[in-house]
Amino acid sequence: MLLILIPANVSGLFFLETTSGQWIALLGSGALAVNTVLVLINGGFTRVLALPHLLFWIPLEMVLLFRILRVEMDFVEFSLTLAVLIVNAISLIFDGLDAKRWYAGEKGIIGMDDNLF
């Protein structure tokens, strides 16, 4: 999933001449920056990484959906907007589940056997 999420959300940096690209760069990079810090603090990937996705991507999804429905865009901007909208929508489903599991107490590093440490 990382091989899709990160490129999709930093793709806006290559399309800063478009409004959608600017929104994607700002909010996509924001989630990436916060999650990078959380990975370093926690020593790996934990379910808490879902929280910045919810914080940054729900507003991004609203902006992108508004733009798809209400703003006339050229083919490239429309394609970028639609691709990021779809990728992040799928991710947000899993993020919602991960956030619920993190809140319920599943705070360990994903993929690590708790018995090892």
C-alpha positions as CSV (number, residue, x, y, z in Angstrom):
1,M,0.0,0.0,0.0
2,L,2.9,2.3,0.7
3,L,4.0,2.0,-2.9
4,I,0.7,3.6,-3.9
5,L,-0.1,6.0,-1.1
6,I,3.2,7.9,-0.9
7,P,3.5,8.5,-4.7
8,A,-0.2,9.5,-4.9
9,N,0.1,12.0,-2.1
10,V,3.4,13.6,-3.1
11,S,2.3,13.7,-6.8
12,G,0.9,17.2,-6.1
13,L,4.4,18.5,-5.9
14,F,4.8,17.8,-9.6
15,F,1.6,19.7,-10.4
16,L,1.9,22.8,-8.3
17,E,0.6,24.9,-11.2
18,T,-2.8,23.4,-10.6
19,T,-5.1,24.1,-7.6
20,S,-5.6,20.4,-7.0
21,G,-1.9,19.8,-7.1
22,Q,-1.4,22.5,-4.5
23,W,-4.0,21.0,-2.2
24,I,-2.6,17.5,-2.7
25,A,0.9,18.7,-2.0
26,L,-0.1,20.6,1.1
27,L,-2.3,18.0,2.8
28,G,-0.6,14.9,1.4
29,S,2.8,16.1,2.5
30,G,1.4,17.1,5.9
31,A,0.2,13.5,6.6
32,L,3.5,12.1,5.3
33,A,5.5,14.5,7.6
34,V,3.6,13.7,10.7
35,N,3.6,10.0,10.0
36,T,7.4,10.0,9.4
37,V,7.8,11.5,12.9
38,L,5.4,8.9,14.4
39,V,7.3,6.0,12.8
40,L,10.6,7.4,14.2
41,I,9.1,7.9,17.7
42,N,7.4,4.5,17.8
43,G,10.3,2.6,16.2
44,G,8.1,1.2,13.5
45,F,4.6,1.2,11.9
46,T,1.8,1.3,14.4
47,R,-1.9,1.8,14.0
48,V,-1.6,5.4,15.3
49,L,-0.4,6.2,11.8
50,A,-4.1,6.2,10.8
51,L,-4.8,9.3,12.8
52,P,-2.9,11.8,10.6
53,H,-4.5,10.2,7.6
54,L,-7.9,11.0,9.0
55,L,-6.8,14.4,10.1
56,F,-5.3,15.5,6.7
57,W,-7.1,13.3,4.2
58,I,-10.7,13.8,5.1
59,P,-10.5,17.6,4.4
60,L,-8.4,16.8,1.3
61,E,-11.1,14.3,0.1
62,M,-13.8,17.0,0.6
63,V,-11.8,19.5,-1.5
64,L,-11.0,17.1,-4.2
65,L,-14.6,15.8,-4.4
66,F,-15.8,19.5,-4.6
67,R,-13.4,20.1,-7.4
68,I,-14.4,17.0,-9.3
69,L,-18.1,18.0,-9.1
70,R,-18.0,21.7,-9.4
71,V,-14.8,22.9,-11.1
72,E,-13.8,22.6,-14.8
73,M,-10.3,21.1,-15.0
74,D,-8.1,20.0,-17.9
75,F,-7.6,16.3,-18.4
76,V,-4.3,16.1,-16.4
77,E,-5.6,17.9,-13.4
78,F,-8.9,15.9,-13.5
79,S,-7.0,12.6,-13.7
80,L,-4.7,13.6,-10.8
81,T,-7.6,14.7,-8.7
82,L,-9.6,11.6,-9.4
83,A,-6.7,9.2,-8.8
84,V,-5.8,10.7,-5.4
85,L,-9.4,10.9,-4.4
86,I,-9.8,7.1,-5.1
87,V,-6.5,6.0,-3.5
88,N,-7.1,8.0,-0.4
89,A,-10.8,6.9,-0.1
90,I,-9.7,3.3,-0.1
91,S,-7.0,4.0,2.4
92,L,-9.4,5.9,4.7
93,I,-11.5,2.8,5.0
94,F,-8.6,0.9,6.4
95,D,-7.5,4.0,8.5
96,G,-10.8,4.1,10.2
97,L,-10.5,0.5,11.2
98,D,-6.9,0.9,12.3
99,A,-7.8,4.0,14.3
100,K,-10.6,2.1,16.1
101,R,-8.2,-0.8,16.8
102,W,-5.5,1.7,18.1
103,Y,-8.0,3.4,20.4
104,A,-9.1,-0.1,21.7
105,G,-5.5,-0.8,22.8
106,E,-3.7,-2.3,19.8
107,K,-0.7,0.0,20.1
108,G,2.2,-2.3,19.2
109,I,4.4,-2.2,16.2
110,I,2.6,-3.9,13.3
111,G,4.2,-7.3,12.4
112,M,6.2,-7.6,15.5
113,D,5.6,-10.5,17.9
114,D,4.9,-9.0,21.4
115,N,6.7,-12.0,22.9
116,L,10.1,-11.0,21.3
117,F,10.5,-8.0,23.6
